[in-house]
């Protein structure tokens, strides 16, 4: 993204608040240049989820600052695989700094970077372009300059395992917790809103929702709200989680203090933020309330999981190369039948050379006439002239020389024609000239003319040779793939067994992780995906529950159990792109393929019987082709191509920026279609004509692994 000149002035604000930035104090300024450009990132080692600040400094000396007429243009580097937020400074002026005894005006640009996985991250150089007048005259032309800052890098490491709380879900930063209710009095059967506010320093968009459950009411996850503060040097803000609490028991009830575990990178240890205990008075209502099972909590009875990994769902027919070959060969077969039974053309007449070869060594008067006619016909073909116009002496020689034949060959050919004329019109065959037959002499003359005449030249032809090594290489690849597939199957069964053991012991979070590993090794196993959804549902992870059940149902659309469990989620799953038709996966494609093959078979039969087949061919191409296209579109829909699951209830934005206008807030677990992607933002469209931009970490590909989703509900 190129920031225009006006944007440069807005972004490169004063850095004079609270001391000089590190890019000012640590950069080595080149005093030989009026403008210098440097970059660094601090700190150089961070924890996953901790902020690393990327700083760019533009140093202008006094002379250059007076000469420059317009603001420079600044192109920040592209930061891939990182969440990035531009930090705004509070001041509006520039920073005046004395560097090595020389005054400079310094502009600083800051960007907060958050790594999501451990590893080393390299940031490419930034670019700055500016223009200076060539002289002091107002009408002087400007000369453009370009500068590149240093490429920098930093390392992200995992938070330590020592002292990690059991309920830590990945929150990093420095946070405090506060809980509140929208009312202090309630009635059974009438829900009220419980809100937990987490506030502090860190990336609030990455904060996961904590689990909440009470024995006297049902608790259902509701909205989330994020307020991001990018004014200070460290990103901060607040995030609020809402729950709908529906009391089922009257009396004075208490909501225990809510606990929120996080890792503090400053103290390098895990800490707990606790809210205060809340009290609500619940009166008897007109509606008898029961603890519902929407978005299961830990008090629900565990659901039954799939006991075995089972067989993989078959690949779609559109991915089968043999099916694609059959689709292509079907119309080609009809075309071959028409070509084989088409009306035959009349056999072409023999060429002059063929006629001379057929005469052979015959020297009778009839043969001489045939030799003369064949020679004259061959010469007329080469010259393009009529023999009646070449009766004068030297006419053949001149005509052949105009066609590129050498003088000696042209004279010899005309002499042969004259000799044949004399032999034919004399009535008897004279001795053969030069000891060779007349037909041989004529063929040799035609060969010379063909070789030397420009009309007889031909381009060389080449023949392609098949390489048998290609087949051997393909066979070796197949043989090498067999043990790889066997190993993946064994890993999937081991992970599946570990997940079933953890689920039976009530450790749903660990069970979900093992089922995720099984789904990664066997991505087309409906049982593995169904257990991913069930374990995540029991662990109050709505997003991964929707992801696992959606994927399992798309692999086995006739599974009534998975379809019923999917309907228990609050997010709509039976409308729009989330709806999975209850049809066998391959039946529509098989029927469309049979219609295509049958249609072209009938077209081939009509063509073989030499009957009119054009209308049948057009109808087959239109109707059977539309059926194949529709069936394969259904296969792509079942595969989840271009679909994502919303993993965090954050507002959609009108533009891919946190400061853009907020739109509607989707629920966690909703299925959306991807429209576009730009950096760490993705534009999605949901049911109800809702669309907008959402951070990439808040969605998970429906066709991918549930472990790829970073948001939890």
Order of alpha helices (4+ residues) and beta strands (2+ residues): beta-alpha-alpha-beta-beta-beta-alpha-beta-beta-beta-beta-beta-beta-beta-beta-beta-beta-beta-beta-beta-beta-beta-beta-beta-alpha-alpha-alpha-alpha-alpha-alpha-alpha-alpha-alpha-alpha-alpha-alpha-alpha-alpha-beta-beta-beta-beta-beta-beta-beta
